[in-house]
Amino acid sequence: MPSLTATSNAEQSFLLRFKEDFLANANSNQLLPSVRELSQRYRISPVTITRGLKILTLEGKILTKPGAGTFVAEKTLNQAALDTSWQSLALGARVPFGEETQILMNPPRADYFLLGGGYPDERLQPHALLNKAATAALRRGDAWTRSHPSGLEALRIWFARELSADFSSQDVLIAPGGQAAVAACLRALIAANGTVLMESPTYFGALAVARSSGFITVPVPIDQFGVRPDWLESAFSSSGARVAYLQPTHHNPTGAILSPERRKAVLEVAAKFNAFIIEDDYAQDFTLSGTPPRPLILDDTDGRVICIRSLTKASAPSMRVAAIIARGAVRERLRAQLAISEMFTPLVLQITALELVSSAGWGKHLKNMRQQLRSRRDSLIHALEQNGFAVPKTPNGGFGIWLPLPSDDLEFTQAALQLGVQLLPGKAFFPAESNGNFARVSYAAADENALLEAAKRLGSIRSGNV
Ligand SMILES: Cc1ncc(COP(=O)(O)O)c(C=O)c1O
């Protein structure tokens, strides 16, 4: 029996789009466009289209009549007559998510120039090392058993040591990826209808957690040196919040690094208001030149900072292993929250992660990845400048550029999509109103040729030539 699953991103993307734009509105027995037409329409190779059509045949959505062509199958009762209109009433008025959550839910489409992607693409991922690590994990007899809810001891030790010798496995909880870790921290620390301070702009995935949990998100503006301690102080004071979610290092989306003086001041402000700081250190492996900034948690003397680190960016998106590093009573709250929402992180992934980071090739892989990202970043900035954009400051890490736009960001990113370039609109990153029009333009998920071509297309929108 042939496989029912798509084997590549391109195939998956074709299936999703074809179902949405064509099958959803097609009539039974309607003739499908030819493979050639579909290939041109979706900008996907005929081989991939043919494979996708085979999957749709297996799903019973289309059928081929030899000599006549391929047709939409008779719709089943389920497809044709299911009346779900009552659900709008039951779901009610409050839609608990917006643009920020759409980004999490819509996977990147392989047929676009992916300048919206938050993960380094497959060419930068260590597939050989990952496969070897996974094989070693599977050779152990216990890879499919349940994990201790706090995580694999040896992996917790590794995360602790990565920070400093002052941390131990007791301080570390393993979570299934950074997003799950962010959700666990916010939900463990903030009561129903509670408030969280967030840099403005901030990571859309953290906003999605806060909004879907019903928290009030109070914006604290940042500049090129990170969050301003005086504004943080005034936000704590006026909102009564006891939690701030911050990214002191390679802030997503702006790339800002919190300056050493401000790090000290931020800790003092949080202490003054008896507040926690969630330090999302998502890009700890991605300082592109020189020494990485010192994590805030290393200067924390009273268990105020909870630090999140993830392995997904440095390895592969499906290596969903992250760590929450926390000290004091809060750790128990976090452990409970993780158990409630995740049960535990799959042991097979944890062992694979441990094998991966302990392998001889890991350090070399990180170095190579940084070098490639540096080169992509420089090419993208150069190409954007050549096409009339002003890039404010070269970020020394992370994955993207926070690009000021000449017109409305939602309209600009829609126009870019029409030209085959995927970007993220700035509005999705703001806890409240935005302070201008921006796009996050990523150099992680597209190679240099793609970046150059994409910058040209963006330039044509900027100059009004489309
Ligand atoms: C700031 C930040 N935190 C957390 C994450 C979550 O990453 P993951 O769940 O893959 O570890 C991301 C991903 O883009 C991010 O940018």
The ligand as a MOL file (V3000), in Angstrom:
LIG
                    3D

  0  0  0     0  0            999 V3000
M  V30 BEGIN CTAB
M  V30 COUNTS 16 16 0 0 0
M  V30 BEGIN ATOM
M  V30 1 C 12.1930 34.1340 21.1530 0
M  V30 2 C 11.7540 32.7370 20.8890 0
M  V30 3 N 11.4330 31.9530 21.9330 0
M  V30 4 C 11.0250 30.6850 21.7560 0
M  V30 5 C 10.8890 30.1580 20.4970 0
M  V30 6 C 10.3720 28.7630 20.3750 0
M  V30 7 O 11.2090 27.8970 19.6990 0
M  V30 8 P 11.1150 26.3340 19.8920 0
M  V30 9 O 9.7620 26.0020 20.4250 0
M  V30 10 O 11.3230 25.7520 18.5390 0
M  V30 11 O 12.2010 25.9460 20.8360 0
M  V30 12 C 11.1890 30.9490 19.3840 0
M  V30 13 C 11.0180 30.4220 18.0190 0
M  V30 14 O 11.0250 31.1060 17.0390 0
M  V30 15 C 11.6470 32.2650 19.5890 0
M  V30 16 O 11.9550 33.0600 18.5650 0
M  V30 END ATOM
M  V30 BEGIN BOND
M  V30 1 1 1 2
M  V30 2 1 2 3
M  V30 3 2 2 15
M  V30 4 2 3 4
M  V30 5 1 4 5
M  V30 6 1 5 6
M  V30 7 2 5 12
M  V30 8 1 6 7
M  V30 9 1 7 8
M  V30 10 2 8 9
M  V30 11 1 8 10
M  V30 12 1 8 11
M  V30 13 1 12 13
M  V30 14 1 12 15
M  V30 15 2 13 14
M  V30 16 1 15 16
M  V30 END BOND
M  V30 END CTAB
M  END
